[in-house]
């Protein structure tokens, strides 16, 4: 199972998750999604609240 967590500020949420022992999974960076793992390795995405665009290849663009 893979969860998506919506946040008004994905970068701030990333910092909060890292403070709690999570980490970003860099192998997914090319897709434009902010994919994280909890301390046990369970993966989830942090996405912005509201709509965001995907390009023609399905990559997100909300990270800037």
C-alpha positions, 0 to 999 in steps of 0.5 A: 500500500502506498499513501499520499499525504497532502500538505499546503507546504510539501517542503516544510512537511518533508522537514517535519518527516525527516525530523521524525526519522523519515528520509527522502528516496532520491531514486524517484526524484526524476518523476518529480514527486516527493517520495519519502520513507518512514523509519521502517522503510514504508514509502509514501508521497508528500503532495501539495493540497489542491491540483498540480500538473503532470507533464506528458510523461507523467512527471509532477512539477510541484517541487520547482 
